[in-house]
Amino acid sequence: MIGPEGQTKVTVDVTNTGNIRGDEVAQLYIHQKISSVTRPIKELRGFHRISLNPGETKTVEFTLGPKELSFLNREMQPVVETGAFELMAGGNSVELITTTLHVVNR
């Protein structure tokens, strides 16, 4: 959990399961489950391109803070609202692994 002034790290392991060297673009999406305004189901909040040898695994790290979690409210002011965010990571926008982040006020 993080507060509105904090940051959190999200890590994802990426493995090349093929027989040749390849590149992958790890992508991180967010979705706030309940908010005061309608938000997209998937918002791209980060990506990293990595090269992997056959069988190699690398850990990709994303940092989420107020900038990545904020949106414009009805008064057109940037805000971070408390609540649950769905975090989704993968090599494309369809095949994703998901976890939940809870943002709280302290």
C-alpha positions in Angstrom: 0.0 0.0 0.0 1.1 3.6 -0.6 -0.1 6.9 0.5 -0.7 9.9 -2.0 2.8 11.2 -1.3 4.5 7.8 -1.6 5.8 5.5 -4.3 5.8 1.8 -4.8 7.8 -0.5 -7.0 6.2 -3.1 -9.3 8.5 -5.9 -10.6 7.8 -8.4 -13.3 10.1 -11.3 -14.4 10.3 -11.7 -18.2 11.7 -15.0 -19.6 12.7 -15.8 -23.2 11.2 -19.2 -23.8 12.4 -19.4 -27.4 15.5 -20.7 -29.0 16.9 -17.4 -30.3 17.8 -14.0 -28.8 14.8 -11.7 -28.7 13.3 -8.5 -27.5 10.2 -7.9 -25.4 8.4 -4.8 -24.3 7.1 -5.2 -20.8 4.1 -3.0 -20.3 2.4 -1.8 -17.1 -1.3 -0.7 -17.1 -3.5 0.6 -14.3 -7.2 0.8 -13.7 -8.8 2.5 -10.7 -11.8 0.3 -9.8 -13.9 3.1 -8.3 -13.3 6.8 -8.8 -15.2 10.1 -8.9 -15.0 10.3 -12.7 -15.1 7.6 -15.3 -11.6 6.3 -16.1 -10.3 4.0 -18.9 -10.2 0.3 -18.3 -6.5 0.2 -19.1 -4.1 3.2 -18.8 -0.6 2.6 -20.0 1.7 3.8 -17.2 5.1 2.4 -18.2 7.0 0.2 -20.5 10.6 -1.1 -20.8 12.2 -2.8 -23.9 14.6 -5.5 -23.0 16.7 -8.0 -24.9 16.9 -11.6 -23.7 19.1 -14.6 -24.7 17.4 -18.0 -25.0 16.3 -19.2 -21.6 17.3 -15.9 -19.9 15.1 -14.2 -17.3 15.3 -10.5 -16.4 13.4 -8.6 -13.8 11.7 -5.3 -15.0 10.9 -2.7 -12.4 8.3 0.0 -12.7 7.8 2.9 -10.2 4.3 4.1 -9.4 3.8 7.4 -7.6 1.3 10.3 -7.5 2.2 11.3 -11.1 1.3 7.8 -12.5 -1.8 7.4 -10.4 -3.3 10.9 -10.8 -6.1 12.1 -13.1 -8.0 15.3 -13.7 -11.1 15.5 -11.5 -14.3 17.4 -12.4 -12.6 20.7 -11.5 -9.8 19.8 -13.9 -7.3 19.5 -11.0 -4.8 16.6 -10.8 -5.8 14.3 -7.9 -4.9 10.8 -6.6 -8.0 9.3 -5.0 -7.8 6.6 -2.4 -9.0 3.1 -3.3 -8.1 0.0 -5.2 -6.1 0.1 -8.4 -5.8 -2.9 -10.6 -2.2 -3.3 -11.9 -1.7 -5.2 -15.1 1.6 -6.2 -16.7 2.5 -8.1 -19.8 4.0 -8.1 -23.3 0.8 -6.8 -24.8 -2.5 -5.2 -23.6 -4.4 -8.5 -23.7 -2.3 -11.2 -22.0 -1.7 -9.7 -18.6 -0.9 -10.7 -15.1 -2.9 -8.7 -12.5 -2.5 -7.6 -8.9 -4.2 -5.0 -6.7 -2.7 -1.9 -5.2 -4.6 0.0 -2.4 -4.0 3.7 -2.0 -4.8 5.1 1.4 -4.6 8.5 3.1 -2.4 8.7 6.2 
